[in-house]
Amino acid sequence: MGMYDDVVVLDESLRCPDGHELGRFQTKSFDNPTMATYLIVGPHVHMVTRAEVDEPDGSTAAHWRLEGSIAVYQRRHAVSRVVPPGELVFYTTCNECAPVLVRNDQHAWGDLVSERQLWVEFRATFVANQSRRIERTSGTRSELIAELRDDGLRVMRDDEPLTAALTLQPAARWRHESLQPHVGDDVAVVHREAVGPWRAYLSVLR
């Protein structure tokens, strides 16, 4: 996949076609992506520095605040305004939308079912630091299903037993989120977590 940058739009709520709010995005529109974070506010784009900015009094307490029973730790970073490309494309997947399930008939060493998350992509256009327009350029879940079927893939219906099993077991259904590698993860533990749910799914097909 290569390097990319992160994009956060601060003054507009961006949503998937089903209305789920999306927060952080990735982009490759900037030259030489370096995993930097860019903040979009109005027609302006700011790049966040990696180093934290200390509080004037050097107090650690200044970073903390309480919201009821929740403690929030805030970090302060300097920003620098950058000139955005005329067209900025950024994207993510919607974790709130149910993925489209694809049956893999050739699964001797692979998963019986693969899932395709809904890809959500936006395009922002900027005009000389005066105006900004953001529009969604990706399709709906129904369009994704049609596209996969046009490619000859076997897309499972939402009312199939295996699909129903995934829907009824949300913790197991999205267990793949906890399977993503993290620094310090034990691979054996990750593999063990993956096997349990799939045993339940396979039993539906017998």
Protein Blocks (a to p, Z undefined) as FASTA:
>chain_A
ZZadddddfkbccddfkopacfbdcdfkbghiehiacddehjbdcdddfbdcddfklpak
lmpccehjaccdddddddddddddfbdcdddddfkbccdddddfblmlmcfbdcdddddd
dddddeehlaccdddfbdcfklmmmmmmmnopacddfkbmklmmmmmmmmlmmmmmmmpc
cehiafklmmmmmmmmmmmmmmmmZZ
